Amino acid sequence: MPLQAVLFDLDDTLADHQYSVRVGLTALANHYPCLDEPSFEDLHETHAHYLETFHDRVIRGEVSWDEARILRFQAIFGHYGQPISLEEAAQVAGLFRHTYLESERAIPGVIPFLQHLRARSLKIGIITNSTIGEQTPKLRRCGLDSLIDLMVTAEETHISKPDPAIFHHTLQRMGYSPNEVIMIGDNWWT
């Protein structure tokens, strides 16, 4: 059967998450001296570790997205020997989030690529382990919203990638069989 649709992950596949993280971490390092002392790569790796740790807790329903952000930055400061309160961590998280959101963009070349797919009458979908509330505004800020036919989230399905059930759910909603669709992402596990 011919290809009918292309499914994508959103973060680091269509939206340039790493760029926004780097902009956010740069703002924090400029504002908080203890974060400017390690190398930027060390700070980036530490942030990635705690981002993944607390993202997993969000997916399991243990904490909210906002709580995870606060706990992530509290853990990062603790990692660098500067324990901070939850209130202070909330301020840090607020600065990071503001800077991150302001810098969101599509990965260079993605918009023309999606336009090319649409010109070939292919449907375009997203499967994300994030939430509708996080990802819908991101699509708008990145200029991708008008190019996407369907977005399926772990939040709405209560299923996370790489569980095959979220892919089967998406295919069912789109009305296609697995041999009519390809999936493109940046990570084998999610």
Z-matrix of the N, CA and C atoms (Angstrom, degrees):
N
C 1 1.462
C 2 1.531 1 109.17
N 3 1.309 2 116.84 1 145.79
C 4 1.465 3 119.41 2 -179.93
C 5 1.529 4 111.36 3 -73.35
N 6 1.304 5 114.36 4 157.09
C 7 1.458 6 121.55 5 177.62
C 8 1.529 7 109.60 6 -63.92
N 9 1.335 8 115.99 7 130.19
C 10 1.464 9 121.90 8 -179.53
C 11 1.528 10 113.07 9 -113.72
N 12 1.335 11 116.51 10 -27.61
C 13 1.463 12 119.60 11 -174.28
C 14 1.521 13 110.48 12 -152.01
N 15 1.338 14 113.79 13 155.82
C 16 1.458 15 121.31 14 175.12
C 17 1.522 16 107.06 15 -125.86
N 18 1.325 17 115.39 16 127.27
C 19 1.460 18 121.87 17 177.18
C 20 1.523 19 108.74 18 -104.03
N 21 1.326 20 115.29 19 144.17
C 22 1.457 21 121.20 20 -179.29
C 23 1.518 22 110.20 21 -130.99
N 24 1.316 23 115.11 22 151.48
C 25 1.451 24 121.86 23 159.19
C 26 1.531 25 104.72 24 -76.20
N 27 1.326 26 118.03 25 160.43
C 28 1.465 27 118.85 26 -179.29
C 29 1.526 28 112.18 27 -97.32
N 30 1.327 29 117.38 28 -60.06
C 31 1.464 30 120.33 29 -174.40
C 32 1.522 31 111.34 30 -72.39
N 33 1.315 32 115.07 31 125.93
C 34 1.463 33 125.19 32 -179.13
C 35 1.520 34 113.67 33 69.81
N 36 1.323 35 116.86 34 9.45
C 37 1.465 36 121.08 35 171.82
C 38 1.528 37 108.95 36 -117.87
N 39 1.320 38 116.99 37 -50.27
C 40 1.466 39 121.80 38 175.58
C 41 1.530 40 111.03 39 -108.52
N 42 1.326 41 116.51 40 -45.20
C 43 1.469 42 122.04 41 179.03
C 44 1.527 43 108.71 42 -94.96
N 45 1.317 44 116.28 43 137.25
C 46 1.465 45 122.21 44 -174.88
C 47 1.529 46 110.91 45 -83.81
N 48 1.325 47 114.93 46 70.33
C 49 1.466 48 122.33 47 -178.67
C 50 1.531 49 111.63 48 -56.55
N 51 1.320 50 117.89 49 -44.34
C 52 1.471 51 120.24 50 -176.97
C 53 1.525 52 111.73 51 -63.10
N 54 1.316 53 117.47 52 -36.77
C 55 1.463 54 120.21 53 176.57
C 56 1.526 55 110.14 54 -61.53
N 57 1.321 56 116.82 55 -48.23
C 58 1.462 57 120.62 56 -178.55
C 59 1.522 58 111.57 57 -65.26
N 60 1.329 59 117.60 58 -37.05
C 61 1.469 60 120.56 59 176.08
C 62 1.521 61 109.78 60 -61.54
N 63 1.320 62 116.90 61 -45.44
C 64 1.466 63 119.93 62 -179.46
C 65 1.530 64 111.51 63 -63.31
N 66 1.314 65 117.64 64 -39.47
C 67 1.467 66 120.54 65 177.10
C 68 1.529 67 109.59 66 -64.27
N 69 1.327 68 116.84 67 -44.50
C 70 1.461 69 120.81 68 179.22
C 71 1.514 70 112.63 69 -63.45
N 72 1.321 71 117.35 70 -44.14
C 73 1.466 72 120.57 71 179.70
C 74 1.523 73 111.56 72 -67.34
N 75 1.319 74 117.42 73 -34.94
C 76 1.464 75 120.38 74 176.23
C 77 1.519 76 110.25 75 -62.42
N 78 1.326 77 117.00 76 -42.60
C 79 1.470 78 120.46 77 177.92
C 80 1.525 79 110.36 78 -61.26
N 81 1.324 80 117.24 79 -42.19
C 82 1.468 81 120.16 80 179.30
C 83 1.522 82 111.23 81 -66.13
N 84 1.332 83 117.28 82 -44.09
C 85 1.466 84 120.66 83 -179.72
C 86 1.523 85 110.96 84 -62.85
N 87 1.327 86 117.48 85 -33.56
C 88 1.464 87 121.22 86 177.69
C 89 1.523 88 112.04 87 -72.47
N 90 1.323 89 116.91 88 -24.22
C 91 1.460 90 121.58 89 -175.53
C 92 1.532 91 113.16 90 -98.84
N 93 1.313 92 116.98 91 -28.79
C 94 1.468 93 121.76 92 -175.98
C 95 1.526 94 109.07 93 -122.04
N 96 1.341 95 117.47 94 107.09
C 97 1.470 96 120.82 95 -175.69
C 98 1.528 97 114.89 96 -54.72
N 99 1.333 98 118.20 97 -34.35
C 100 1.470 99 118.66 98 -178.46
C 101 1.523 100 111.89 99 -65.65
N 102 1.320 101 117.73 100 -21.26
C 103 1.464 102 120.72 101 178.25
C 104 1.524 103 112.03 102 -90.15
N 105 1.328 104 116.01 103 -10.38
C 106 1.459 105 120.43 104 178.43
C 107 1.525 106 111.22 105 -91.48
N 108 1.350 107 116.22 106 -13.15
C 109 1.464 108 120.37 107 -177.34
C 110 1.528 109 113.26 108 -74.92
N 111 1.345 110 119.27 109 -44.04
C 112 1.471 111 116.69 110 176.38
C 113 1.528 112 109.12 111 -71.58
N 114 1.310 113 116.14 112 164.79
C 115 1.465 114 117.91 113 174.76
C 116 1.528 115 108.29 114 -64.03
N 117 1.328 116 115.10 115 155.27
C 118 1.462 117 118.24 116 179.72
C 119 1.518 118 110.40 117 -61.87
N 120 1.322 119 116.97 118 -37.45
C 121 1.467 120 119.80 119 179.43
C 122 1.520 121 111.08 120 -64.08
N 123 1.332 122 117.50 121 -38.19
C 124 1.465 123 120.26 122 177.08
C 125 1.525 124 110.13 123 -64.70
N 126 1.326 125 116.81 124 -43.98
C 127 1.464 126 120.55 125 177.57
C 128 1.526 127 110.08 126 -61.07
N 129 1.313 128 117.02 127 -43.58
C 130 1.466 129 121.28 128 179.93
C 131 1.528 130 110.63 129 -62.11
N 132 1.326 131 117.69 130 -44.18
C 133 1.469 132 121.38 131 179.16
C 134 1.525 133 111.57 132 -66.03
N 135 1.331 134 116.52 133 -40.31
C 136 1.468 135 120.50 134 178.36
C 137 1.521 136 109.93 135 -64.03
N 138 1.325 137 116.47 136 -44.27
C 139 1.461 138 120.62 137 177.59
C 140 1.526 139 110.33 138 -60.55
N 141 1.325 140 117.48 139 -44.65
C 142 1.468 141 121.15 140 -179.59
C 143 1.527 142 110.92 141 -60.64
N 144 1.325 143 116.49 142 -40.52
C 145 1.469 144 120.48 143 178.74
C 146 1.529 145 110.81 144 -60.81
N 147 1.330 146 116.56 145 -50.55
C 148 1.465 147 119.65 146 -177.80
C 149 1.527 148 112.09 147 -72.75
N 150 1.317 149 117.56 148 -30.06
C 151 1.464 150 120.16 149 174.80
C 152 1.521 151 109.59 150 -60.46
N 153 1.315 152 116.42 151 -47.37
C 154 1.465 153 121.09 152 179.72
C 155 1.528 154 111.09 153 -65.35
N 156 1.323 155 116.26 154 -42.87
C 157 1.467 156 120.68 155 179.98
C 158 1.522 157 111.06 156 -57.76
N 159 1.322 158 116.54 157 -49.54
C 160 1.463 159 119.53 158 -176.25
C 161 1.525 160 112.12 159 -80.46
N 162 1.329 161 118.48 160 -26.23
C 163 1.467 162 120.63 161 173.97
C 164 1.526 163 109.41 162 -62.23
N 165 1.323 164 116.09 163 -42.33
C 166 1.469 165 119.79 164 177.73
C 167 1.524 166 111.09 165 -59.73
N 168 1.326 167 116.87 166 -37.72
C 169 1.472 168 120.30 167 178.82
C 170 1.529 169 111.25 168 -68.74
N 171 1.333 170 117.22 169 -34.43
C 172 1.468 171 120.36 170 175.69
C 173 1.522 172 109.35 171 -65.10
N 174 1.318 173 116.60 172 -47.48
C 175 1.468 174 121.12 173 -178.74
C 176 1.527 175 110.75 174 -59.66
N 177 1.337 176 116.96 175 -36.45
C 178 1.472 177 120.65 176 178.62
C 179 1.528 178 112.27 177 -78.17
N 180 1.341 179 117.51 178 -5.06
C 181 1.458 180 121.02 179 178.50
C 182 1.516 181 114.06 180 80.72
N 183 1.322 182 118.01 181 16.34
C 184 1.463 183 121.73 182 -178.00
C 185 1.525 184 112.68 183 -80.43
N 186 1.335 185 116.58 184 -32.90
C 187 1.463 186 121.88 185 -180.00
C 188 1.524 187 108.86 186 -141.48
N 189 1.329 188 115.70 187 159.58
C 190 1.468 189 120.49 188 175.95
C 191 1.533 190 109.09 189 -81.95
N 192 1.339 191 115.90 190 169.42
C 193 1.469 192 119.95 191 176.29
C 194 1.522 193 110.71 192 -59.14
N 195 1.341 194 116.78 193 -44.30
C 196 1.466 195 119.89 194 -178.96
C 197 1.521 196 111.28 195 -64.27
N 198 1.336 197 117.30 196 -43.31
C 199 1.465 198 120.40 197 177.68
C 200 1.524 199 110.60 198 -62.03
N 201 1.320 200 116.59 199 -41.21
C 202 1.468 201 120.57 200 -179.84
C 203 1.524 202 111.10 201 -61.79
N 204 1.322 203 117.35 202 -40.77
C 205 1.469 204 120.26 203 179.04
C 206 1.522 205 110.47 204 -61.91
N 207 1.322 206 115.96 205 -46.17
C 208 1.467 207 120.54 206 -178.85
C 209 1.525 208 110.28 207 -63.63
N 210 1.313 209 116.99 208 -48.01
C 211 1.465 210 121.12 209 -179.76
C 212 1.531 211 111.34 210 -63.37
N 213 1.327 212 116.74 211 -36.49
C 214 1.473 213 120.70 212 178.23
C 215 1.517 214 110.81 213 -59.34
N 216 1.332 215 117.02 214 -47.55
C 217 1.460 216 118.66 215 -177.15
C 218 1.522 217 111.96 216 -75.36
N 219 1.318 218 117.58 217 -29.79
C 220 1.462 219 119.26 218 173.09
C 221 1.534 220 109.30 219 -62.69
N 222 1.321 221 117.11 220 -42.69
C 223 1.470 222 121.51 221 178.85
C 224 1.526 223 111.40 222 -65.78
N 225 1.318 224 117.84 223 -39.49
C 226 1.470 225 120.82 224 -179.78
C 227 1.519 226 110.36 225 -64.34
N 228 1.319 227 116.99 226 -46.05
C 229 1.462 228 119.27 227 178.72
C 230 1.523 229 110.26 228 -62.91
N 231 1.327 230 117.70 229 -41.12
C 232 1.461 231 121.04 230 176.36
C 233 1.519 232 111.52 231 -61.25
N 234 1.309 233 116.29 232 -39.22
C 235 1.468 234 121.83 233 178.24
C 236 1.527 235 110.77 234 -57.67
N 237 1.318 236 116.91 235 -35.87
C 238 1.464 237 121.75 236 -179.49
C 239 1.527 238 112.76 237 -95.37
N 240 1.336 239 116.56 238 18.32
C 241 1.461 240 121.02 239 173.41
C 242 1.512 241 115.07 240 76.19
N 243 1.333 242 117.06 241 21.54
C 244 1.463 243 121.86 242 179.82
C 245 1.521 244 109.38 243 -127.54
N 246 1.327 245 118.04 244 75.26
C 247 1.470 246 118.56 245 -179.97
C 248 1.533 247 110.97 246 -58.55
N 249 1.321 248 115.92 247 138.38
C 250 1.463 249 120.67 248 177.49
C 251 1.525 250 108.79 249 -130.95
N 252 1.323 251 114.88 250 157.44
C 253 1.466 252 120.94 251 179.39
C 254 1.526 253 109.86 252 -75.11
N 255 1.320 254 115.33 253 168.02
C 256 1.468 255 119.43 254 175.62
C 257 1.521 256 110.98 255 -61.56
N 258 1.342 257 116.67 256 -36.34
C 259 1.464 258 120.19 257 179.17
C 260 1.528 259 110.70 258 -64.59
N 261 1.331 260 116.12 259 -43.95
C 262 1.466 261 119.38 260 177.86
C 263 1.530 262 110.61 261 -65.68
N 264 1.321 263 116.10 262 -40.45
C 265 1.466 264 120.07 263 178.56
C 266 1.525 265 110.78 264 -62.79
N 267 1.328 266 116.67 265 -34.30
C 268 1.466 267 120.13 266 177.69
C 269 1.531 268 110.62 267 -64.72
N 270 1.329 269 116.84 268 -37.92
C 271 1.467 270 119.82 269 177.13
C 272 1.529 271 110.87 270 -66.21
N 273 1.318 272 116.16 271 -43.21
C 274 1.467 273 120.55 272 178.05
C 275 1.529 274 109.54 273 -61.09
N 276 1.328 275 115.92 274 -47.68
C 277 1.465 276 120.65 275 -179.72
C 278 1.527 277 110.80 276 -60.37
N 279 1.332 278 116.48 277 -37.85
C 280 1.463 279 120.39 278 178.82
C 281 1.520 280 112.34 279 -63.61
N 282 1.327 281 116.57 280 -43.40
C 283 1.465 282 120.21 281 178.34
C 284 1.528 283 110.42 282 -64.64
N 285 1.325 284 116.06 283 -45.30
C 286 1.464 285 119.41 284 179.14
C 287 1.521 286 110.34 285 -60.57
N 288 1.325 287 116.61 286 -48.00
C 289 1.470 288 120.33 287 -175.62
C 290 1.525 289 111.25 288 -63.11
N 291 1.323 290 116.61 289 -43.68
C 292 1.467 291 120.26 290 179.19
C 293 1.534 292 110.18 291 -58.70
N 294 1.316 293 116.19 292 -47.82
C 295 1.461 294 120.82 293 -178.64
C 296 1.524 295 110.90 294 -66.59
N 297 1.327 296 116.06 295 -41.13
C 298 1.466 297 121.27 296 178.69
C 299 1.530 298 110.16 297 -59.47
N 300 1.335 299 116.42 298 -50.61
C 301 1.467 300 120.13 299 -177.07
C 302 1.523 301 111.77 300 -63.85
N 303 1.326 302 116.22 301 -38.92
C 304 1.464 303 120.26 302 -179.82
C 305 1.530 304 112.08 303 -65.08
N 306 1.322 305 116.55 304 -24.29
C 307 1.467 306 119.64 305 -175.66
C 308 1.528 307 113.51 306 -102.21
N 309 1.323 308 117.97 307 2.74
C 310 1.467 309 119.36 308 -177.95
C 311 1.525 310 110.93 309 -60.51
N 312 1.322 311 113.79 310 138.79
C 313 1.463 312 120.22 311 179.49
C 314 1.527 313 108.54 312 -154.79
N 315 1.314 314 114.85 313 161.29
C 316 1.466 315 119.94 314 172.47
C 317 1.523 316 108.16 315 -75.06
N 318 1.305 317 115.89 316 150.17
C 319 1.461 318 119.79 317 173.41
C 320 1.532 319 107.20 318 -61.45
N 321 1.326 320 117.29 319 134.21
C 322 1.465 321 119.35 320 -178.95
C 323 1.533 322 111.79 321 -52.34
N 324 1.324 323 115.40 322 131.43
C 325 1.457 324 122.29 323 179.46
C 326 1.515 325 114.88 324 93.20
N 327 1.331 326 117.44 325 -12.66
C 328 1.467 327 120.75 326 -176.65
C 329 1.526 328 112.00 327 -67.78
N 330 1.319 329 117.71 328 -44.56
C 331 1.468 330 119.51 329 -176.02
C 332 1.534 331 111.11 330 -62.16
N 333 1.332 332 119.85 331 -48.49
C 334 1.472 333 117.86 332 176.69
C 335 1.533 334 112.66 333 -61.73
N 336 1.330 335 116.89 334 -34.45
C 337 1.465 336 119.91 335 178.16
C 338 1.525 337 110.64 336 -63.97
N 339 1.329 338 117.20 337 -45.85
C 340 1.470 339 120.28 338 178.71
C 341 1.527 340 110.65 339 -64.55
N 342 1.320 341 117.24 340 -39.14
C 343 1.465 342 120.31 341 176.85
C 344 1.529 343 110.68 342 -61.76
N 345 1.321 344 116.81 343 -38.02
C 346 1.467 345 121.34 344 176.93
C 347 1.532 346 110.26 345 -63.35
N 348 1.325 347 117.28 346 -43.74
C 349 1.468 348 120.45 347 178.47
C 350 1.524 349 110.73 348 -61.83
N 351 1.326 350 116.44 349 -43.34
C 352 1.473 351 120.51 350 -179.81
C 353 1.529 352 110.42 351 -64.70
N 354 1.327 353 116.81 352 -38.07
C 355 1.469 354 120.45 353 178.72
C 356 1.530 355 111.12 354 -63.66
N 357 1.322 356 116.46 355 -23.20
C 358 1.471 357 121.57 356 176.84
C 359 1.526 358 110.94 357 -92.00
N 360 1.331 359 116.59 358 12.05
C 361 1.475 360 124.07 359 177.99
C 362 1.528 361 113.47 360 63.37
N 363 1.323 362 116.37 361 28.33
C 364 1.462 363 119.98 362 175.73
C 365 1.523 364 109.74 363 -89.54
N 366 1.313 365 116.63 364 140.33
C 367 1.461 366 121.84 365 174.12
C 368 1.523 367 108.00 366 -78.90
N 369 1.326 368 115.59 367 147.71
C 370 1.461 369 121.17 368 -178.16
C 371 1.524 370 108.43 369 -124.39
N 372 1.320 371 115.62 370 126.53
C 373 1.455 372 121.44 371 179.23
C 374 1.511 373 111.56 372 -129.31
N 375 1.323 374 114.03 373 162.53
C 376 1.465 375 121.95 374 176.99
C 377 1.517 376 107.79 375 -126.42
N 378 1.322 377 115.62 376 137.46
C 379 1.460 378 121.96 377 168.67
C 380 1.521 379 106.13 378 -120.57
N 381 1.330 380 116.61 379 122.50
C 382 1.456 381 121.08 380 -175.91
C 383 1.522 382 111.24 381 -133.71
N 384 1.324 383 115.32 382 145.93
C 385 1.460 384 120.72 383 174.86
C 386 1.518 385 111.53 384 -85.05
N 387 1.298 386 117.49 385 6.80
C 388 1.455 387 121.68 386 179.08
C 389 1.528 388 109.56 387 -95.29
N 390 1.335 389 115.42 388 -163.48
C 391 1.461 390 120.88 389 -175.72
C 392 1.525 391 111.19 390 -110.72
N 393 1.314 392 115.11 391 161.51
C 394 1.463 393 120.97 392 175.95
C 395 1.526 394 109.67 393 -59.82
N 396 1.330 395 116.46 394 -43.34
C 397 1.462 396 121.25 395 -178.82
C 398 1.515 397 113.85 396 -63.28
N 399 1.313 398 117.37 397 -29.04
C 400 1.466 399 121.59 398 177.03
C 401 1.525 400 111.59 399 -83.63
N 402 1.317 401 116.72 400 -42.71
C 403 1.456 402 119.99 401 -168.09
C 404 1.527 403 114.70 402 -88.95
N 405 1.329 404 118.81 403 -31.22
C 406 1.467 405 119.64 404 179.48
C 407 1.526 406 111.70 405 -62.03
N 408 1.349 407 119.15 406 -48.53
C 409 1.469 408 118.06 407 176.31
C 410 1.531 409 112.80 408 -63.34
N 411 1.332 410 116.68 409 -33.06
C 412 1.467 411 120.17 410 178.45
C 413 1.528 412 110.08 411 -62.27
N 414 1.325 413 116.94 412 -42.20
C 415 1.466 414 120.10 413 177.79
C 416 1.525 415 110.63 414 -57.46
N 417 1.341 416 116.40 415 -43.43
C 418 1.472 417 120.31 416 179.27
C 419 1.526 418 110.79 417 -64.81
N 420 1.338 419 116.38 418 -49.06
C 421 1.466 420 119.59 419 -177.25
C 422 1.529 421 111.89 420 -61.58
N 423 1.312 422 116.86 421 -31.64
C 424 1.473 423 121.20 422 -179.61
C 425 1.529 424 112.82 423 -87.39
N 426 1.336 425 117.36 424 -4.25
C 427 1.461 426 120.68 425 -179.79
C 428 1.514 427 113.70 426 74.66
N 429 1.337 428 116.76 427 25.52
C 430 1.461 429 121.30 428 -176.69
C 431 1.520 430 113.91 429 -103.90
N 432 1.313 431 117.79 430 -13.90
C 433 1.467 432 121.39 431 -169.74
C 434 1.525 433 113.71 432 -57.96
N 435 1.311 434 118.18 433 -37.74
C 436 1.473 435 119.85 434 -177.71
C 437 1.531 436 112.49 435 -77.28
N 438 1.317 437 117.08 436 -7.43
C 439 1.465 438 121.13 437 -177.34
C 440 1.526 439 113.15 438 -101.78
N 441 1.322 440 117.19 439 -3.38
C 442 1.464 441 121.82 440 -174.24
C 443 1.524 442 109.53 441 -108.05
N 444 1.329 443 116.08 442 129.59
C 445 1.465 444 121.20 443 178.93
C 446 1.524 445 112.69 444 -87.04
N 447 1.323 446 117.28 445 -31.93
C 448 1.461 447 121.03 446 -174.87
C 449 1.519 448 109.33 447 -155.00
N 450 1.336 449 116.00 448 138.04
C 451 1.458 450 121.14 449 171.68
C 452 1.522 451 107.72 450 -126.09
N 453 1.311 452 116.24 451 128.12
C 454 1.462 453 122.62 452 177.52
C 455 1.522 454 107.26 453 -115.60
N 456 1.336 455 115.97 454 130.71
C 457 1.462 456 120.63 455 -177.98
C 458 1.526 457 111.32 456 -115.60
N 459 1.314 458 114.55 457 155.53
C 460 1.465 459 120.46 458 174.01
C 461 1.524 460 109.80 459 -62.63
N 462 1.319 461 116.22 460 -32.21
C 463 1.462 462 120.86 461 179.79
C 464 1.527 463 111.35 462 -59.98
N 465 1.319 464 117.45 463 -46.88
C 466 1.464 465 120.24 464 -175.88
C 467 1.519 466 112.79 465 -76.66
N 468 1.325 467 117.35 466 -30.56
C 469 1.463 468 120.44 467 -176.31
C 470 1.523 469 113.07 468 -95.40
N 471 1.342 470 115.88 469 -17.41
C 472 1.470 471 121.72 470 -173.72
C 473 1.527 472 110.69 471 61.01
N 474 1.321 473 115.18 472 28.35
C 475 1.464 474 122.71 473 177.82
C 476 1.529 475 106.75 474 -133.97
N 477 1.319 476 117.02 475 135.00
C 478 1.463 477 121.09 476 179.27
C 479 1.517 478 110.80 477 -111.96
N 480 1.324 479 115.72 478 149.61
C 481 1.456 480 119.93 479 169.85
C 482 1.524 481 107.19 480 -63.99
N 483 1.275 482 120.40 481 142.21
C 484 1.456 483 128.13 482 14.35
C 485 1.535 484 115.08 483 -96.08
N 486 1.329 485 118.51 484 16.18
C 487 1.470 486 120.40 485 179.76
C 488 1.530 487 109.03 486 -56.02
N 489 1.323 488 118.19 487 123.68
C 490 1.471 489 120.75 488 -179.01
C 491 1.526 490 113.41 489 -57.49
N 492 1.324 491 117.71 490 -22.95
C 493 1.464 492 120.29 491 -177.12
C 494 1.527 493 112.12 492 -61.55
N 495 1.336 494 118.34 493 -34.58
C 496 1.470 495 119.32 494 179.97
C 497 1.534 496 110.31 495 -69.12
N 498 1.319 497 117.14 496 -32.38
C 499 1.467 498 120.77 497 176.77
C 500 1.530 499 110.34 498 -71.08
N 501 1.323 500 116.60 499 -43.17
C 502 1.470 501 120.24 500 178.21
C 503 1.530 502 110.84 501 -63.31
N 504 1.336 503 116.51 502 -39.99
C 505 1.465 504 121.06 503 177.29
C 506 1.535 505 109.84 504 -59.69
N 507 1.323 506 116.23 505 -45.93
C 508 1.466 507 120.89 506 -178.92
C 509 1.527 508 111.07 507 -63.74
N 510 1.323 509 116.77 508 -44.70
C 511 1.469 510 120.31 509 178.44
C 512 1.518 511 111.29 510 -60.66
N 513 1.324 512 116.29 511 -40.77
C 514 1.468 513 120.27 512 178.76
C 515 1.527 514 110.32 513 -62.58
N 516 1.327 515 116.97 514 -44.51
C 517 1.469 516 120.17 515 179.06
C 518 1.524 517 111.80 516 -63.38
N 519 1.316 518 116.71 517 -34.35
C 520 1.463 519 120.30 518 -179.33
C 521 1.526 520 112.39 519 -83.93
N 522 1.323 521 116.71 520 -17.57
C 523 1.459 522 120.43 521 -180.00
C 524 1.517 523 114.11 522 80.04
N 525 1.329 524 117.19 523 28.24
C 526 1.462 525 121.20 524 -179.05
C 527 1.520 526 110.90 525 -121.65
N 528 1.326 527 114.67 526 159.05
C 529 1.464 528 120.94 527 174.35
C 530 1.533 529 108.17 528 -95.03
N 531 1.331 530 117.72 529 162.14
C 532 1.469 531 120.24 530 -178.33
C 533 1.528 532 114.26 531 -56.70
N 534 1.317 533 118.42 532 -31.62
C 535 1.466 534 119.28 533 -178.47
C 536 1.533 535 113.18 534 -79.70
N 537 1.337 536 117.50 535 3.39
C 538 1.471 537 121.45 536 176.94
C 539 1.528 538 112.29 537 -107.26
N 540 1.335 539 116.23 538 0.69
C 541 1.467 540 120.63 539 -171.63
C 542 1.527 541 109.57 540 -136.04
N 543 1.338 542 115.79 541 144.93
C 544 1.463 543 120.12 542 169.61
C 545 1.519 544 108.58 543 -119.64
N 546 1.330 545 116.10 544 155.25
C 547 1.464 546 123.13 545 178.79
C 548 1.514 547 107.97 546 -118.21
N 549 1.339 548 115.59 547 133.23
C 550 1.460 549 121.86 548 178.86
C 551 1.523 550 108.09 549 -123.15
N 552 1.321 551 116.27 550 129.06
C 553 1.456 552 121.16 551 178.33
C 554 1.513 553 110.85 552 -153.13
N 555 1.317 554 115.22 553 178.76
C 556 1.462 555 120.69 554 -176.92
C 557 1.522 556 113.03 555 -104.04
N 558 1.330 557 117.45 556 -2.42
C 559 1.457 558 120.12 557 -170.86
C 560 1.521 559 108.91 558 -145.20
N 561 1.315 560 117.71 559 128.54
C 562 1.463 561 121.73 560 179.98
C 563 1.517 562 112.09 561 -62.72
N 564 1.324 563 117.54 562 -29.10
C 565 1.462 564 121.23 563 -172.56
C 566 1.515 565 112.89 564 -90.32
N 567 1.315 566 117.91 565 -25.77
C 568 1.461 567 118.87 566 -178.61
C 569 1.513 568 110.81 567 -132.25
